[in-house]
Amino acid sequence: NEALPQRATGLDRSFHEYFRENVYIAPSGLWSQAQLRFCLETMPLERIVFAVDYPFIGNEGAVPFLEQADLPEADKRKIAHENAERLLGL
């Protein structure tokens, strides 16, 4: 918000608001609970999708990472597949 003040952009809302409403993020390949918490603090839960970077990074840690996350099961389902299903219209 400070790097792109609203008056400089001429936008109706802050850049941060547009970003949070129009961008999805995927913490793929970063099997860190601290990274996941940062994603959740930065973006709405509904804008986080689960992904892997195979074949560049092995995906064997992907499922255990999400299973061990300190999140309600409903939130894990959103990250694991529901958000992507909604985004892709599946």
HTML snippet that shows the backbone in 3Dmol.js (N, CA, C, O; Angstrom):
<script src="https://3Dmol.org/build/3Dmol-min.js"></script>
<div id="view" style="width:600px;height:400px;position:relative"></div>
<script>
const pdb = `
ATOM      1  N   ASN A   1       0.814  -1.200   0.000  1.00  0.00           N
ATOM      2  CA  ASN A   1       0.000   0.000   0.000  1.00  0.00           C
ATOM      3  C   ASN A   1       0.853   1.257   0.000  1.00  0.00           C
ATOM      4  O   ASN A   1       0.508   2.236  -0.662  1.00  0.00           O
ATOM      5  N   GLU A   2       1.969   1.246   0.738  1.00  0.00           N
ATOM      6  CA  GLU A   2       2.797   2.441   0.785  1.00  0.00           C
ATOM      7  C   GLU A   2       3.608   2.616  -0.491  1.00  0.00           C
ATOM      8  O   GLU A   2       3.898   3.744  -0.891  1.00  0.00           O
ATOM      9  N   ALA A   3       3.980   1.503  -1.138  1.00  0.00           N
ATOM     10  CA  ALA A   3       4.761   1.597  -2.370  1.00  0.00           C
ATOM     11  C   ALA A   3       3.910   2.133  -3.520  1.00  0.00           C
ATOM     12  O   ALA A   3       4.421   2.813  -4.410  1.00  0.00           O
ATOM     13  N   LEU A   4       2.620   1.827  -3.499  1.00  0.00           N
ATOM     14  CA  LEU A   4       1.693   2.302  -4.530  1.00  0.00           C
ATOM     15  C   LEU A   4       0.508   2.991  -3.863  1.00  0.00           C
ATOM     16  O   LEU A   4      -0.572   2.409  -3.762  1.00  0.00           O
ATOM     17  N   PRO A   5       0.702   4.224  -3.410  1.00  0.00           N
ATOM     18  CA  PRO A   5      -0.410   4.908  -2.757  1.00  0.00           C
ATOM     19  C   PRO A   5      -1.578   5.095  -3.717  1.00  0.00           C
ATOM     20  O   PRO A   5      -1.389   5.283  -4.919  1.00  0.00           O
ATOM     21  N   GLN A   6      -2.761   5.042  -3.177  1.00  0.00           N
ATOM     22  CA  GLN A   6      -3.983   5.113  -3.979  1.00  0.00           C
ATOM     23  C   GLN A   6      -4.032   6.379  -4.829  1.00  0.00           C
ATOM     24  O   GLN A   6      -4.463   6.331  -5.981  1.00  0.00           O
ATOM     25  N   ARG A   7      -3.607   7.477  -4.292  1.00  0.00           N
ATOM     26  CA  ARG A   7      -3.669   8.729  -5.061  1.00  0.00           C
ATOM     27  C   ARG A   7      -2.724   8.696  -6.260  1.00  0.00           C
ATOM     28  O   ARG A   7      -2.978   9.372  -7.257  1.00  0.00           O
ATOM     29  N   ALA A   8      -1.632   7.919  -6.182  1.00  0.00           N
ATOM     30  CA  ALA A   8      -0.693   7.825  -7.307  1.00  0.00           C
ATOM     31  C   ALA A   8      -1.210   6.900  -8.401  1.00  0.00           C
ATOM     32  O   ALA A   8      -0.909   7.100  -9.578  1.00  0.00           O
ATOM     33  N   THR A   9      -1.980   5.895  -8.022  1.00  0.00           N
ATOM     34  CA  THR A   9      -2.470   4.927  -9.014  1.00  0.00           C
ATOM     35  C   THR A   9      -3.755   5.377  -9.685  1.00  0.00           C
ATOM     36  O   THR A   9      -4.040   4.973 -10.812  1.00  0.00           O
ATOM     37  N   GLY A  10      -4.529   6.204  -9.008  1.00  0.00           N
ATOM     38  CA  GLY A  10      -5.815   6.617  -9.545  1.00  0.00           C
ATOM     39  C   GLY A  10      -6.882   5.537  -9.434  1.00  0.00           C
ATOM     40  O   GLY A  10      -7.967   5.678  -9.999  1.00  0.00           O
ATOM     41  N   LEU A  11      -6.588   4.473  -8.720  1.00  0.00           N
ATOM     42  CA  LEU A  11      -7.548   3.384  -8.542  1.00  0.00           C
ATOM     43  C   LEU A  11      -8.582   3.750  -7.488  1.00  0.00           C
ATOM     44  O   LEU A  11      -8.326   4.579  -6.614  1.00  0.00           O
ATOM     45  N   ASP A  12      -9.734   3.133  -7.575  1.00  0.00           N
ATOM     46  CA  ASP A  12     -10.790   3.381  -6.594  1.00  0.00           C
ATOM     47  C   ASP A  12     -10.449   2.809  -5.226  1.00  0.00           C
ATOM     48  O   ASP A  12     -10.870   3.336  -4.197  1.00  0.00           O
ATOM     49  N   ARG A  13      -9.682   1.730  -5.229  1.00  0.00           N
ATOM     50  CA  ARG A  13      -9.293   1.080  -3.972  1.00  0.00           C
ATOM     51  C   ARG A  13      -7.788   0.881  -3.968  1.00  0.00           C
ATOM     52  O   ARG A  13      -7.117   1.128  -4.971  1.00  0.00           O
ATOM     53  N   SER A  14      -7.261   0.435  -2.840  1.00  0.00           N
ATOM     54  CA  SER A  14      -5.818   0.239  -2.746  1.00  0.00           C
ATOM     55  C   SER A  14      -5.380  -0.959  -3.585  1.00  0.00           C
ATOM     56  O   SER A  14      -6.165  -1.871  -3.843  1.00  0.00           O
ATOM     57  N   PHE A  15      -4.130  -0.942  -4.001  1.00  0.00           N
ATOM     58  CA  PHE A  15      -3.553  -2.060  -4.741  1.00  0.00           C
ATOM     59  C   PHE A  15      -3.707  -3.351  -3.939  1.00  0.00           C
ATOM     60  O   PHE A  15      -4.027  -4.401  -4.496  1.00  0.00           O
ATOM     61  N   HIS A  16      -3.481  -3.265  -2.650  1.00  0.00           N
ATOM     62  CA  HIS A  16      -3.592  -4.430  -1.765  1.00  0.00           C
ATOM     63  C   HIS A  16      -4.980  -5.054  -1.837  1.00  0.00           C
ATOM     64  O   HIS A  16      -5.100  -6.279  -1.870  1.00  0.00           O
ATOM     65  N   GLU A  17      -6.014  -4.248  -1.862  1.00  0.00           N
ATOM     66  CA  GLU A  17      -7.380  -4.776  -1.962  1.00  0.00           C
ATOM     67  C   GLU A  17      -7.596  -5.504  -3.289  1.00  0.00           C
ATOM     68  O   GLU A  17      -8.165  -6.595  -3.316  1.00  0.00           O
ATOM     69  N   TYR A  18      -7.145  -4.904  -4.378  1.00  0.00           N
ATOM     70  CA  TYR A  18      -7.277  -5.563  -5.678  1.00  0.00           C
ATOM     71  C   TYR A  18      -6.507  -6.884  -5.692  1.00  0.00           C
ATOM     72  O   TYR A  18      -6.998  -7.892  -6.200  1.00  0.00           O
ATOM     73  N   PHE A  19      -5.315  -6.871  -5.138  1.00  0.00           N
ATOM     74  CA  PHE A  19      -4.482  -8.076  -5.098  1.00  0.00           C
ATOM     75  C   PHE A  19      -5.195  -9.191  -4.344  1.00  0.00           C
ATOM     76  O   PHE A  19      -5.286 -10.315  -4.839  1.00  0.00           O
ATOM     77  N   ARG A  20      -5.701  -8.891  -3.154  1.00  0.00           N
ATOM     78  CA  ARG A  20      -6.361  -9.909  -2.324  1.00  0.00           C
ATOM     79  C   ARG A  20      -7.634 -10.454  -2.968  1.00  0.00           C
ATOM     80  O   ARG A  20      -8.054 -11.566  -2.649  1.00  0.00           O
ATOM     81  N   GLU A  21      -8.246  -9.701  -3.856  1.00  0.00           N
ATOM     82  CA  GLU A  21      -9.500 -10.137  -4.473  1.00  0.00           C
ATOM     83  C   GLU A  21      -9.321 -10.775  -5.848  1.00  0.00           C
ATOM     84  O   GLU A  21     -10.251 -11.398  -6.359  1.00  0.00           O
ATOM     85  N   ASN A  22      -8.144 -10.632  -6.456  1.00  0.00           N
ATOM     86  CA  ASN A  22      -7.979 -11.083  -7.839  1.00  0.00           C
ATOM     87  C   ASN A  22      -6.813 -12.031  -8.079  1.00  0.00           C
ATOM     88  O   ASN A  22      -6.619 -12.493  -9.203  1.00  0.00           O
ATOM     89  N   VAL A  23      -6.045 -12.326  -7.056  1.00  0.00           N
ATOM     90  CA  VAL A  23      -4.870 -13.182  -7.212  1.00  0.00           C
ATOM     91  C   VAL A  23      -5.026 -14.410  -6.332  1.00  0.00           C
ATOM     92  O   VAL A  23      -5.543 -14.327  -5.218  1.00  0.00           O
ATOM     93  N   TYR A  24      -4.577 -15.545  -6.840  1.00  0.00           N
ATOM     94  CA  TYR A  24      -4.494 -16.775  -6.058  1.00  0.00           C
ATOM     95  C   TYR A  24      -3.020 -17.060  -5.820  1.00  0.00           C
ATOM     96  O   TYR A  24      -2.182 -16.744  -6.665  1.00  0.00           O
ATOM     97  N   ILE A  25      -2.699 -17.651  -4.686  1.00  0.00           N
ATOM     98  CA  ILE A  25      -1.321 -18.042  -4.423  1.00  0.00           C
ATOM     99  C   ILE A  25      -1.280 -19.531  -4.119  1.00  0.00           C
ATOM    100  O   ILE A  25      -2.246 -20.109  -3.621  1.00  0.00           O
ATOM    101  N   ALA A  26      -0.146 -20.136  -4.428  1.00  0.00           N
ATOM    102  CA  ALA A  26       0.065 -21.558  -4.165  1.00  0.00           C
ATOM    103  C   ALA A  26       1.414 -21.705  -3.470  1.00  0.00           C
ATOM    104  O   ALA A  26       2.457 -21.508  -4.094  1.00  0.00           O
ATOM    105  N   PRO A  27       1.403 -22.046  -2.195  1.00  0.00           N
ATOM    106  CA  PRO A  27       2.680 -22.222  -1.489  1.00  0.00           C
ATOM    107  C   PRO A  27       3.333 -23.555  -1.853  1.00  0.00           C
ATOM    108  O   PRO A  27       3.722 -24.316  -0.966  1.00  0.00           O
ATOM    109  N   SER A  28       3.454 -23.841  -3.134  1.00  0.00           N
ATOM    110  CA  SER A  28       3.968 -25.126  -3.592  1.00  0.00           C
ATOM    111  C   SER A  28       5.471 -25.232  -3.381  1.00  0.00           C
ATOM    112  O   SER A  28       6.225 -24.281  -3.591  1.00  0.00           O
ATOM    113  N   GLY A  29       5.872 -26.408  -2.962  1.00  0.00           N
ATOM    114  CA  GLY A  29       7.286 -26.675  -2.761  1.00  0.00           C
ATOM    115  C   GLY A  29       7.863 -26.073  -1.499  1.00  0.00           C
ATOM    116  O   GLY A  29       9.022 -26.332  -1.172  1.00  0.00           O
ATOM    117  N   LEU A  30       7.103 -25.291  -0.792  1.00  0.00           N
ATOM    118  CA  LEU A  30       7.571 -24.669   0.448  1.00  0.00           C
ATOM    119  C   LEU A  30       6.881 -25.354   1.620  1.00  0.00           C
ATOM    120  O   LEU A  30       5.910 -24.833   2.168  1.00  0.00           O
ATOM    121  N   TRP A  31       7.374 -26.493   1.990  1.00  0.00           N
ATOM    122  CA  TRP A  31       6.704 -27.284   3.030  1.00  0.00           C
ATOM    123  C   TRP A  31       7.082 -26.761   4.407  1.00  0.00           C
ATOM    124  O   TRP A  31       7.690 -27.475   5.205  1.00  0.00           O
ATOM    125  N   SER A  32       6.731 -25.544   4.675  1.00  0.00           N
ATOM    126  CA  SER A  32       7.023 -24.878   5.945  1.00  0.00           C
ATOM    127  C   SER A  32       5.717 -24.360   6.540  1.00  0.00           C
ATOM    128  O   SER A  32       4.965 -23.641   5.882  1.00  0.00           O
ATOM    129  N   GLN A  33       5.461 -24.730   7.780  1.00  0.00           N
ATOM    130  CA  GLN A  33       4.249 -24.243   8.446  1.00  0.00           C
ATOM    131  C   GLN A  33       4.309 -22.726   8.619  1.00  0.00           C
ATOM    132  O   GLN A  33       3.280 -22.052   8.572  1.00  0.00           O
ATOM    133  N   ALA A  34       5.509 -22.191   8.818  1.00  0.00           N
ATOM    134  CA  ALA A  34       5.650 -20.731   8.934  1.00  0.00           C
ATOM    135  C   ALA A  34       5.255 -20.056   7.617  1.00  0.00           C
ATOM    136  O   ALA A  34       4.600 -19.014   7.624  1.00  0.00           O
ATOM    137  N   GLN A  35       5.651 -20.645   6.497  1.00  0.00           N
ATOM    138  CA  GLN A  35       5.285 -20.098   5.186  1.00  0.00           C
ATOM    139  C   GLN A  35       3.778 -20.155   4.978  1.00  0.00           C
ATOM    140  O   GLN A  35       3.184 -19.209   4.461  1.00  0.00           O
ATOM    141  N   LEU A  36       3.156 -21.266   5.380  1.00  0.00           N
ATOM    142  CA  LEU A  36       1.705 -21.393   5.250  1.00  0.00           C
ATOM    143  C   LEU A  36       0.993 -20.347   6.104  1.00  0.00           C
ATOM    144  O   LEU A  36       0.019 -19.740   5.659  1.00  0.00           O
ATOM    145  N   ARG A  37       1.473 -20.136   7.326  1.00  0.00           N
ATOM    146  CA  ARG A  37       0.874 -19.102   8.192  1.00  0.00           C
ATOM    147  C   ARG A  37       0.998 -17.722   7.544  1.00  0.00           C
ATOM    148  O   ARG A  37       0.062 -16.924   7.582  1.00  0.00           O
ATOM    149  N   PHE A  38       2.162 -17.448   6.949  1.00  0.00           N
ATOM    150  CA  PHE A  38       2.353 -16.164   6.270  1.00  0.00           C
ATOM    151  C   PHE A  38       1.348 -16.009   5.131  1.00  0.00           C
ATOM    152  O   PHE A  38       0.753 -14.945   4.964  1.00  0.00           O
ATOM    153  N   CYS A  39       1.161 -17.068   4.353  1.00  0.00           N
ATOM    154  CA  CYS A  39       0.177 -17.026   3.261  1.00  0.00           C
ATOM    155  C   CYS A  39      -1.209 -16.714   3.806  1.00  0.00           C
ATOM    156  O   CYS A  39      -1.940 -15.907   3.232  1.00  0.00           O
ATOM    157  N   LEU A  40      -1.571 -17.355   4.916  1.00  0.00           N
ATOM    158  CA  LEU A  40      -2.895 -17.153   5.504  1.00  0.00           C
ATOM    159  C   LEU A  40      -3.051 -15.758   6.103  1.00  0.00           C
ATOM    160  O   LEU A  40      -4.161 -15.229   6.161  1.00  0.00           O
ATOM    161  N   GLU A  41      -1.956 -15.165   6.543  1.00  0.00           N
ATOM    162  CA  GLU A  41      -2.007 -13.800   7.075  1.00  0.00           C
ATOM    163  C   GLU A  41      -2.067 -12.772   5.944  1.00  0.00           C
ATOM    164  O   GLU A  41      -2.588 -11.671   6.125  1.00  0.00           O
ATOM    165  N   THR A  42      -1.540 -13.134   4.791  1.00  0.00           N
ATOM    166  CA  THR A  42      -1.432 -12.211   3.670  1.00  0.00           C
ATOM    167  C   THR A  42      -2.653 -12.240   2.762  1.00  0.00           C
ATOM    168  O   THR A  42      -3.094 -11.206   2.259  1.00  0.00           O
ATOM    169  N   MET A  43      -3.192 -13.437   2.562  1.00  0.00           N
ATOM    170  CA  MET A  43      -4.282 -13.626   1.607  1.00  0.00           C
ATOM    171  C   MET A  43      -5.473 -14.282   2.285  1.00  0.00           C
ATOM    172  O   MET A  43      -5.307 -14.982   3.284  1.00  0.00           O
ATOM    173  N   PRO A  44      -6.671 -14.065   1.755  1.00  0.00           N
ATOM    174  CA  PRO A  44      -7.834 -14.784   2.274  1.00  0.00           C
ATOM    175  C   PRO A  44      -7.674 -16.283   2.009  1.00  0.00           C
ATOM    176  O   PRO A  44      -7.099 -16.677   0.994  1.00  0.00           O
ATOM    177  N   LEU A  45      -8.173 -17.104   2.907  1.00  0.00           N
ATOM    178  CA  LEU A  45      -8.106 -18.557   2.761  1.00  0.00           C
ATOM    179  C   LEU A  45      -8.622 -19.004   1.397  1.00  0.00           C
ATOM    180  O   LEU A  45      -8.073 -19.929   0.798  1.00  0.00           O
ATOM    181  N   GLU A  46      -9.667 -18.358   0.906  1.00  0.00           N
ATOM    182  CA  GLU A  46     -10.283 -18.733  -0.367  1.00  0.00           C
ATOM    183  C   GLU A  46      -9.391 -18.445  -1.575  1.00  0.00           C
ATOM    184  O   GLU A  46      -9.728 -18.837  -2.693  1.00  0.00           O
ATOM    185  N   ARG A  47      -8.273 -17.774  -1.371  1.00  0.00           N
ATOM    186  CA  ARG A  47      -7.353 -17.434  -2.462  1.00  0.00           C
ATOM    187  C   ARG A  47      -6.058 -18.241  -2.404  1.00  0.00           C
ATOM    188  O   ARG A  47      -5.087 -17.910  -3.084  1.00  0.00           O
ATOM    189  N   ILE A  48      -6.044 -19.300  -1.593  1.00  0.00           N
ATOM    190  CA  ILE A  48      -4.861 -20.156  -1.486  1.00  0.00           C
ATOM    191  C   ILE A  48      -5.202 -21.516  -2.074  1.00  0.00           C
ATOM    192  O   ILE A  48      -6.178 -22.147  -1.670  1.00  0.00           O
ATOM    193  N   VAL A  49      -4.394 -21.965  -3.028  1.00  0.00           N
ATOM    194  CA  VAL A  49      -4.603 -23.267  -3.655  1.00  0.00           C
ATOM    195  C   VAL A  49      -3.365 -24.131  -3.440  1.00  0.00           C
ATOM    196  O   VAL A  49      -2.243 -23.632  -3.357  1.00  0.00           O
ATOM    197  N   PHE A  50      -3.593 -25.414  -3.354  1.00  0.00           N
ATOM    198  CA  PHE A  50      -2.523 -26.369  -3.114  1.00  0.00           C
ATOM    199  C   PHE A  50      -1.918 -26.790  -4.440  1.00  0.00           C
ATOM    200  O   PHE A  50      -2.643 -27.035  -5.404  1.00  0.00           O
ATOM    201  N   ALA A  51      -0.608 -26.876  -4.498  1.00  0.00           N
ATOM    202  CA  ALA A  51       0.068 -27.296  -5.717  1.00  0.00           C
ATOM    203  C   ALA A  51       1.408 -27.911  -5.350  1.00  0.00           C
ATOM    204  O   ALA A  51       1.897 -27.752  -4.232  1.00  0.00           O
ATOM    205  N   VAL A  52       1.982 -28.604  -6.293  1.00  0.00           N
ATOM    206  CA  VAL A  52       3.333 -29.140  -6.134  1.00  0.00           C
ATOM    207  C   VAL A  52       4.163 -28.680  -7.323  1.00  0.00           C
ATOM    208  O   VAL A  52       3.613 -28.325  -8.366  1.00  0.00           O
ATOM    209  N   ASP A  53       5.465 -28.683  -7.176  1.00  0.00           N
ATOM    210  CA  ASP A  53       6.371 -28.253  -8.242  1.00  0.00           C
ATOM    211  C   ASP A  53       7.057 -29.436  -8.920  1.00  0.00           C
ATOM    212  O   ASP A  53       8.189 -29.318  -9.391  1.00  0.00           O
ATOM    213  N   TYR A  54       6.372 -30.567  -8.966  1.00  0.00           N
ATOM    214  CA  TYR A  54       6.924 -31.741  -9.629  1.00  0.00           C
ATOM    215  C   TYR A  54       7.094 -31.445 -11.113  1.00  0.00           C
ATOM    216  O   TYR A  54       6.178 -30.862 -11.693  1.00  0.00           O
ATOM    217  N   PRO A  55       8.161 -31.790 -11.753  1.00  0.00           N
ATOM    218  CA  PRO A  55       9.248 -32.657 -11.313  1.00  0.00           C
ATOM    219  C   PRO A  55      10.426 -31.910 -10.708  1.00  0.00           C
ATOM    220  O   PRO A  55      11.456 -32.521 -10.420  1.00  0.00           O
ATOM    221  N   PHE A  56      10.300 -30.614 -10.510  1.00  0.00           N
ATOM    222  CA  PHE A  56      11.427 -29.831 -10.007  1.00  0.00           C
ATOM    223  C   PHE A  56      11.671 -30.059  -8.522  1.00  0.00           C
ATOM    224  O   PHE A  56      12.815 -30.071  -8.067  1.00  0.00           O
ATOM    225  N   ILE A  57      10.609 -30.236  -7.784  1.00  0.00           N
ATOM    226  CA  ILE A  57      10.698 -30.543  -6.356  1.00  0.00           C
ATOM    227  C   ILE A  57       9.818 -31.757  -6.137  1.00  0.00           C
ATOM    228  O   ILE A  57       8.678 -31.795  -6.600  1.00  0.00           O
ATOM    229  N   GLY A  58      10.342 -32.750  -5.434  1.00  0.00           N
ATOM    230  CA  GLY A  58       9.562 -33.954  -5.170  1.00  0.00           C
ATOM    231  C   GLY A  58       8.271 -33.628  -4.443  1.00  0.00           C
ATOM    232  O   GLY A  58       8.204 -32.658  -3.687  1.00  0.00           O
ATOM    233  N   ASN A  59       7.249 -34.434  -4.670  1.00  0.00           N
ATOM    234  CA  ASN A  59       5.956 -34.143  -4.054  1.00  0.00           C
ATOM    235  C   ASN A  59       5.604 -35.082  -2.911  1.00  0.00           C
ATOM    236  O   ASN A  59       4.473 -35.064  -2.424  1.00  0.00           O
ATOM    237  N   GLU A  60       6.560 -35.908  -2.473  1.00  0.00           N
ATOM    238  CA  GLU A  60       6.249 -36.851  -1.405  1.00  0.00           C
ATOM    239  C   GLU A  60       5.904 -36.171  -0.077  1.00  0.00           C
ATOM    240  O   GLU A  60       5.227 -36.776   0.755  1.00  0.00           O
ATOM    241  N   GLY A  61       6.340 -34.957   0.138  1.00  0.00           N
ATOM    242  CA  GLY A  61       6.025 -34.258   1.380  1.00  0.00           C
ATOM    243  C   GLY A  61       4.747 -33.445   1.333  1.00  0.00           C
ATOM    244  O   GLY A  61       4.347 -32.869   2.345  1.00  0.00           O
ATOM    245  N   ALA A  62       4.103 -33.385   0.187  1.00  0.00           N
ATOM    246  CA  ALA A  62       2.957 -32.501   0.000  1.00  0.00           C
ATOM    247  C   ALA A  62       1.767 -32.862   0.876  1.00  0.00           C
ATOM    248  O   ALA A  62       1.262 -32.017   1.614  1.00  0.00           O
ATOM    249  N   VAL A  63       1.319 -34.096   0.801  1.00  0.00           N
ATOM    250  CA  VAL A  63       0.132 -34.497   1.564  1.00  0.00           C
ATOM    251  C   VAL A  63       0.393 -34.440   3.065  1.00  0.00           C
ATOM    252  O   VAL A  63      -0.427 -33.880   3.792  1.00  0.00           O
ATOM    253  N   PRO A  64       1.513 -35.002   3.566  1.00  0.00           N
ATOM    254  CA  PRO A  64       1.764 -34.892   5.010  1.00  0.00           C
ATOM    255  C   PRO A  64       1.844 -33.438   5.486  1.00  0.00           C
ATOM    256  O   PRO A  64       1.402 -33.117   6.589  1.00  0.00           O
ATOM    257  N   PHE A  65       2.406 -32.571   4.655  1.00  0.00           N
ATOM    258  CA  PHE A  65       2.499 -31.159   5.026  1.00  0.00           C
ATOM    259  C   PHE A  65       1.122 -30.571   5.299  1.00  0.00           C
ATOM    260  O   PHE A  65       0.913 -29.928   6.327  1.00  0.00           O
ATOM    261  N   LEU A  66       0.193 -30.786   4.395  1.00  0.00           N
ATOM    262  CA  LEU A  66      -1.142 -30.224   4.578  1.00  0.00           C
ATOM    263  C   LEU A  66      -1.890 -30.933   5.702  1.00  0.00           C
ATOM    264  O   LEU A  66      -2.622 -30.294   6.457  1.00  0.00           O
ATOM    265  N   GLU A  67      -1.712 -32.236   5.818  1.00  0.00           N
ATOM    266  CA  GLU A  67      -2.378 -32.982   6.894  1.00  0.00           C
ATOM    267  C   GLU A  67      -1.935 -32.491   8.269  1.00  0.00           C
ATOM    268  O   GLU A  67      -2.740 -32.449   9.199  1.00  0.00           O
ATOM    269  N   GLN A  68      -0.665 -32.120   8.405  1.00  0.00           N
ATOM    270  CA  GLN A  68      -0.117 -31.695   9.695  1.00  0.00           C
ATOM    271  C   GLN A  68      -0.358 -30.220   9.995  1.00  0.00           C
ATOM    272  O   GLN A  68      -0.056 -29.761  11.096  1.00  0.00           O
ATOM    273  N   ALA A  69      -0.885 -29.488   9.056  1.00  0.00           N
ATOM    274  CA  ALA A  69      -1.131 -28.055   9.267  1.00  0.00           C
ATOM    275  C   ALA A  69      -2.136 -27.858  10.395  1.00  0.00           C
ATOM    276  O   ALA A  69      -3.113 -28.598  10.514  1.00  0.00           O
ATOM    277  N   ASP A  70      -1.880 -26.859  11.208  1.00  0.00           N
ATOM    278  CA  ASP A  70      -2.758 -26.545  12.342  1.00  0.00           C
ATOM    279  C   ASP A  70      -3.946 -25.722  11.843  1.00  0.00           C
ATOM    280  O   ASP A  70      -4.066 -24.530  12.125  1.00  0.00           O
ATOM    281  N   LEU A  71      -4.815 -26.398  11.095  1.00  0.00           N
ATOM    282  CA  LEU A  71      -5.992 -25.757  10.510  1.00  0.00           C
ATOM    283  C   LEU A  71      -7.193 -26.667  10.691  1.00  0.00           C
ATOM    284  O   LEU A  71      -7.042 -27.886  10.767  1.00  0.00           O
ATOM    285  N   PRO A  72      -8.378 -26.092  10.762  1.00  0.00           N
ATOM    286  CA  PRO A  72      -9.586 -26.930  10.770  1.00  0.00           C
ATOM    287  C   PRO A  72      -9.657 -27.752   9.475  1.00  0.00           C
ATOM    288  O   PRO A  72      -9.160 -27.329   8.431  1.00  0.00           O
ATOM    289  N   GLU A  73     -10.270 -28.910   9.561  1.00  0.00           N
ATOM    290  CA  GLU A  73     -10.382 -29.786   8.388  1.00  0.00           C
ATOM    291  C   GLU A  73     -11.072 -29.077   7.218  1.00  0.00           C
ATOM    292  O   GLU A  73     -10.697 -29.287   6.064  1.00  0.00           O
ATOM    293  N   ALA A  74     -12.063 -28.253   7.499  1.00  0.00           N
ATOM    294  CA  ALA A  74     -12.760 -27.526   6.427  1.00  0.00           C
ATOM    295  C   ALA A  74     -11.794 -26.600   5.683  1.00  0.00           C
ATOM    296  O   ALA A  74     -11.883 -26.470   4.462  1.00  0.00           O
ATOM    297  N   ASP A  75     -10.875 -25.956   6.404  1.00  0.00           N
ATOM    298  CA  ASP A  75      -9.894 -25.076   5.765  1.00  0.00           C
ATOM    299  C   ASP A  75      -8.899 -25.880   4.935  1.00  0.00           C
ATOM    300  O   ASP A  75      -8.501 -25.450   3.852  1.00  0.00           O
ATOM    301  N   LYS A  76      -8.498 -27.041   5.436  1.00  0.00           N
ATOM    302  CA  LYS A  76      -7.586 -27.905   4.673  1.00  0.00           C
ATOM    303  C   LYS A  76      -8.239 -28.341   3.367  1.00  0.00           C
ATOM    304  O   LYS A  76      -7.576 -28.387   2.331  1.00  0.00           O
ATOM    305  N   ARG A  77      -9.528 -28.662   3.403  1.00  0.00           N
ATOM    306  CA  ARG A  77     -10.235 -29.061   2.181  1.00  0.00           C
ATOM    307  C   ARG A  77     -10.272 -27.916   1.169  1.00  0.00           C
ATOM    308  O   ARG A  77     -10.123 -28.134  -0.033  1.00  0.00           O
ATOM    309  N   LYS A  78     -10.473 -26.684   1.673  1.00  0.00           N
ATOM    310  CA  LYS A  78     -10.476 -25.533   0.762  1.00  0.00           C
ATOM    311  C   LYS A  78      -9.132 -25.407   0.056  1.00  0.00           C
ATOM    312  O   LYS A  78      -9.077 -25.233  -1.162  1.00  0.00           O
ATOM    313  N   ILE A  79      -8.047 -25.494   0.826  1.00  0.00           N
ATOM    314  CA  ILE A  79      -6.713 -25.363   0.240  1.00  0.00           C
ATOM    315  C   ILE A  79      -6.405 -26.553  -0.659  1.00  0.00           C
ATOM    316  O   ILE A  79      -5.848 -26.381  -1.744  1.00  0.00           O
ATOM    317  N   ALA A  80      -6.760 -27.753  -0.220  1.00  0.00           N
ATOM    318  CA  ALA A  80      -6.416 -28.972  -0.959  1.00  0.00           C
ATOM    319  C   ALA A  80      -7.108 -29.047  -2.312  1.00  0.00           C
ATOM    320  O   ALA A  80      -6.485 -29.431  -3.302  1.00  0.00           O
ATOM    321  N   HIS A  81      -8.394 -28.683  -2.371  1.00  0.00           N
ATOM    322  CA  HIS A  81      -9.081 -28.843  -3.657  1.00  0.00           C
ATOM    323  C   HIS A  81     -10.269 -27.916  -3.882  1.00  0.00           C
ATOM    324  O   HIS A  81     -10.542 -27.569  -5.031  1.00  0.00           O
ATOM    325  N   GLU A  82     -10.984 -27.500  -2.853  1.00  0.00           N
ATOM    326  CA  GLU A  82     -12.212 -26.731  -3.085  1.00  0.00           C
ATOM    327  C   GLU A  82     -11.951 -25.379  -3.743  1.00  0.00           C
ATOM    328  O   GLU A  82     -12.707 -24.964  -4.622  1.00  0.00           O
ATOM    329  N   ASN A  83     -10.892 -24.690  -3.329  1.00  0.00           N
ATOM    330  CA  ASN A  83     -10.588 -23.385  -3.938  1.00  0.00           C
ATOM    331  C   ASN A  83     -10.248 -23.541  -5.420  1.00  0.00           C
ATOM    332  O   ASN A  83     -10.699 -22.747  -6.246  1.00  0.00           O
ATOM    333  N   ALA A  84      -9.461 -24.554  -5.757  1.00  0.00           N
ATOM    334  CA  ALA A  84      -9.101 -24.790  -7.161  1.00  0.00           C
ATOM    335  C   ALA A  84     -10.329 -25.194  -7.970  1.00  0.00           C
ATOM    336  O   ALA A  84     -10.486 -24.767  -9.114  1.00  0.00           O
ATOM    337  N   GLU A  85     -11.194 -26.006  -7.388  1.00  0.00           N
ATOM    338  CA  GLU A  85     -12.421 -26.403  -8.088  1.00  0.00           C
ATOM    339  C   GLU A  85     -13.276 -25.180  -8.417  1.00  0.00           C
ATOM    340  O   GLU A  85     -13.813 -25.070  -9.519  1.00  0.00           O
ATOM    341  N   ARG A  86     -13.398 -24.269  -7.462  1.00  0.00           N
ATOM    342  CA  ARG A  86     -14.180 -23.050  -7.688  1.00  0.00           C
ATOM    343  C   ARG A  86     -13.505 -22.175  -8.755  1.00  0.00           C
ATOM    344  O   ARG A  86     -14.173 -21.663  -9.653  1.00  0.00           O
ATOM    345  N   LEU A  87     -12.193 -22.010  -8.653  1.00  0.00           N
ATOM    346  CA  LEU A  87     -11.448 -21.193  -9.614  1.00  0.00           C
ATOM    347  C   LEU A  87     -11.581 -21.741 -11.035  1.00  0.00           C
ATOM    348  O   LEU A  87     -11.745 -20.978 -11.987  1.00  0.00           O
ATOM    349  N   LEU A  88     -11.510 -23.054 -11.170  1.00  0.00           N
ATOM    350  CA  LEU A  88     -11.529 -23.690 -12.488  1.00  0.00           C
ATOM    351  C   LEU A  88     -12.925 -24.066 -12.965  1.00  0.00           C
ATOM    352  O   LEU A  88     -13.092 -24.582 -14.070  1.00  0.00           O
ATOM    353  N   GLY A  89     -13.925 -23.807 -12.129  1.00  0.00           N
ATOM    354  CA  GLY A  89     -15.298 -24.115 -12.499  1.00  0.00           C
ATOM    355  C   GLY A  89     -15.570 -25.605 -12.602  1.00  0.00           C
ATOM    356  O   GLY A  89     -16.340 -26.038 -13.460  1.00  0.00           O
ATOM    357  N   LEU A  90     -14.952 -26.385 -11.747  1.00  0.00           N
ATOM    358  CA  LEU A  90     -15.138 -27.848 -11.775  1.00  0.00           C
ATOM    359  C   LEU A  90     -16.259 -28.293 -10.871  1.00  0.00           C
ATOM    360  O   LEU A  90     -16.543 -29.487 -10.781  1.00  0.00           O
TER     361      LEU A  90
END
`;
const viewer = $3Dmol.createViewer("view");
viewer.addModel(pdb, "pdb");
viewer.setStyle({}, {cartoon: {color: "spectrum"}});
viewer.zoomTo();
viewer.render();
</script>
